[in-house]
Amino acid sequence: MRKLIYVFLSCLLLFSCLNEGEKKKGTTEKVNSVVESIKTESVVIVPPTEEEREAELQKMFVERKRLKKEKHLQYLHIDTLQGKSCKYYIENSETHALVKDFYNGEFLPSDDNKTFELLNILTEKNEVVYPFYFHCFNSICKLSDGALAEVMGEPCLQMIYNYPNYTFQFFTRNPELFEKYTDLIGYELYFQEESTSNIEISKSEFLDYLKQNLKLDDFEIKKAFDQLVNGIEQMKKKMED
């Protein structure tokens, strides 16, 4: 009797194992079937329409313009210049309306006629508002790139020519902006030597003018002058390579 019970229980256990194996086999087959289905199923990628591409480009352009305007205003909007409030310069009758519009963020510089007009105004010699004009000009210089950067060499040179000691004193405290000036001026003077620039002053005439008008007995100004000369030469080599 015990043997029969033992045989019966063994059969039940064997049947249970076989049944569980079949379940696992069935599950595995189903999983494999799904995997194979995923592998063989083709993925259809729908390219964006022309309107969608245009909308995305416009979105990128607007965002880039917003960030540039934000940087422009962060740099421009300070409390005082040369011991006078910016309000003094904004309200001064000597300050051109276009400069006020620029300061207030009503337009951003670009390679267009309005910007070129602004650059001409800012680089006119004006003893009353020149700290403000220099400050506004530096914002354009700092953020210029692409086509606008290519035309910034001449106004940079003119700004230094107008106020040599004032600009160089500023450069001793702002080396990053001075490097930008140096590159832009070096670029322009290279093309002047190649007779493909509109500026009339040559490199030697410009540097001689600075030697005569800068306070080169001031160690920091002399150091900045030497950096300018070296930077112009480095730009020439770079353009020739």
C-alpha positions in Angstrom: 0.0 0.0 0.0 2.8 2.4 0.9 4.5 1.6 -2.4 1.3 2.5 -4.3 1.0 5.8 -2.4 4.7 6.6 -3.1 4.3 5.8 -6.9 1.1 8.0 -7.0 2.8 11.0 -5.3 5.9 10.6 -7.6 3.6 10.7 -10.7 1.9 13.8 -9.4 5.2 15.5 -8.9 6.4 14.5 -12.3 3.2 15.7 -13.9 3.5 19.0 -12.1 7.1 19.5 -13.3 6.1 18.7 -16.8 3.2 21.1 -16.7 5.4 23.9 -15.3 8.0 23.3 -18.0 5.3 23.6 -20.7 4.2 26.9 -19.2 7.7 28.3 -19.2 8.2 27.1 -22.7 5.0 28.7 -23.8 6.0 32.0 -22.2 9.5 31.9 -23.7 8.1 31.3 -27.2 5.7 34.2 -26.7 8.6 36.5 -25.7 10.7 35.3 -28.5 7.9 35.9 -30.9 7.5 39.5 -29.7 11.2 40.2 -30.0 11.3 38.8 -33.5 8.3 40.9 -34.4 10.1 44.1 -33.1 13.2 43.1 -35.0 11.5 42.6 -38.3 9.0 45.4 -38.0 10.2 48.4 -40.1 10.3 51.8 -38.3 8.9 54.6 -40.4 10.5 58.0 -39.8 8.4 60.9 -41.1 10.7 63.8 -42.1 9.5 67.3 -41.0 7.6 69.3 -43.4 9.0 72.5 -44.9 6.7 74.5 -42.7 7.9 72.7 -39.6 11.6 73.2 -40.5 10.9 76.9 -41.1 9.0 77.2 -37.8 12.0 75.5 -35.9 14.5 77.9 -37.6 12.4 80.9 -36.7 12.2 79.7 -33.1 16.0 79.3 -32.9 16.4 82.8 -34.4 14.1 84.4 -31.9 15.8 82.7 -29.0 19.3 83.7 -30.2 18.1 87.3 -30.6 16.6 87.2 -27.1 19.8 86.0 -25.6 21.9 88.5 -27.5 19.6 91.4 -26.4 19.8 90.2 -22.8 23.6 90.2 -22.9 23.6 93.6 -24.6 21.4 95.2 -21.9 23.3 93.5 -19.1 26.5 95.1 -20.3 25.0 98.5 -21.2 22.9 99.2 -18.1 25.2 100.5 -15.5 24.7 103.3 -12.9 27.6 105.7 -13.6 30.2 106.6 -16.1 33.1 108.9 -15.2 31.4 109.9 -12.0 28.1 110.9 -13.8 24.9 108.9 -13.9 23.9 107.3 -17.1 20.7 109.3 -16.8 22.8 112.4 -17.3 24.0 111.1 -20.7 20.6 109.9 -21.8 19.0 113.2 -21.1 21.9 115.3 -22.5 21.0 117.2 -25.6 24.3 116.1 -27.1 23.3 112.5 -27.1 21.9 111.4 -30.5 18.3 109.9 -30.6 19.6 106.8 -32.3 22.1 106.2 -29.5 19.3 106.5 -26.9 17.2 104.0 -28.9 20.2 101.6 -28.9 20.8 102.0 -25.2 17.1 101.3 -24.4 17.3 98.0 -26.4 14.9 99.2 -29.2 17.1 97.6 -31.8 20.1 95.3 -31.9 23.2 95.9 -34.0 23.5 94.0 -37.3 25.2 94.4 -40.6 22.6 96.9 -41.8 22.5 100.7 -42.6 21.0 101.6 -39.2 23.9 100.0 -37.4 26.4 101.7 -39.7 24.8 105.0 -39.0 25.0 104.3 -35.2 28.7 103.4 -35.5 29.4 106.7 -37.4 27.6 108.6 -34.6 29.4 106.9 -31.8 32.9 107.4 -33.4 32.4 111.1 -33.9 34.5 113.1 -31.5 32.3 114.6 -28.8 34.0 115.8 -25.6 30.6 116.1 -23.8 29.3 112.5 -24.1 32.3 110.5 -25.2 32.3 108.2 -22.1 28.8 107.2 -22.9 29.4 106.8 -26.6 32.5 104.7 -25.9 30.5 102.5 -23.5 27.8 102.0 -26.1 30.3 101.3 -28.8 32.0 98.7 -26.6 28.8 96.8 -26.3 28.6 96.5 -30.1 32.3 95.5 -30.3 31.9 92.9 -27.5 28.9 91.2 -29.2 29.8 91.6 -32.8 30.3 88.5 -34.9 29.9 87.3 -38.5 29.4 90.1 -41.1 29.3 92.8 -38.5 32.6 91.9 -37.0 34.2 92.2 -40.4 33.5 95.9 -40.5 34.3 96.8 -36.9 38.0 97.3 -37.4 37.7 100.9 -38.8 35.4 102.2 -36.1 37.6 100.6 -33.4 40.6 102.3 -34.8 38.7 105.6 -35.0 37.6 105.4 -31.4 41.2 104.9 -30.2 42.4 107.7 -32.5 39.8 110.1 -31.0 40.6 109.3 -27.3 44.0 107.5 -27.1 44.7 107.9 -23.4 41.1 107.4 -22.3 40.7 104.2 -24.3 44.1 102.8 -23.2 43.4 103.5 -19.6 40.2 101.6 -20.1 42.0 98.7 -21.8 44.4 98.2 -18.9 41.4 97.3 -16.8 39.5 95.4 -19.5 42.0 93.0 -21.2 39.4 90.9 -22.9 37.8 93.8 -24.7 41.3 95.1 -25.6 42.1 91.8 -27.2 38.9 92.1 -29.3 39.9 95.6 -30.4 43.4 94.4 -31.3 42.1 91.6 -33.4 39.6 93.8 -35.3 42.1 96.6 -35.9 44.8 94.1 -37.0 42.4 92.5 -39.4 41.5 95.9 -40.9 45.1 97.1 -41.1 46.1 93.9 -42.9 43.6 94.6 -45.7 44.7 98.3 -45.7 48.2 97.1 -46.6 46.7 94.9 -49.3 44.9 97.9 -50.6 41.5 96.3 -50.1 40.3 98.5 -47.2 38.6 101.9 -47.2 40.6 103.3 -44.3 43.1 106.0 -45.3 45.5 105.8 -42.4 48.3 103.2 -42.6 49.6 101.0 -39.8 52.8 103.0 -39.4 50.8 106.3 -39.3 48.4 105.0 -36.7 51.2 103.7 -34.4 53.2 106.9 -34.8 50.2 108.9 -33.8 49.8 106.8 -30.7 53.4 107.1 -29.8 53.1 110.9 -30.0 49.8 111.1 -28.0 49.9 108.3 -25.5 51.4 108.7 -22.0 54.0 106.0 -22.6 55.8 106.9 -19.5 52.9 105.2 -17.7 54.0 101.6 -17.3 50.5 100.1 -17.8 49.8 102.2 -20.9 53.2 101.4 -22.4 52.5 97.7 -21.8 49.1 98.0 -23.5 50.6 99.8 -26.5 53.2 97.0 -26.9 50.4 94.4 -26.7 48.6 96.3 -29.5 51.7 96.3 -31.7 52.3 92.7 -31.1 48.6 91.8 -31.6 48.5 93.6 -35.0 51.6 91.7 -36.1 50.2 88.4 -35.0 47.0 89.0 -36.9 49.0 89.8 -40.0 50.9 86.5 -39.7 47.6 84.7 -39.1 46.1 86.2 -42.3 49.1 85.3 -44.3 49.3 81.7 -43.3 
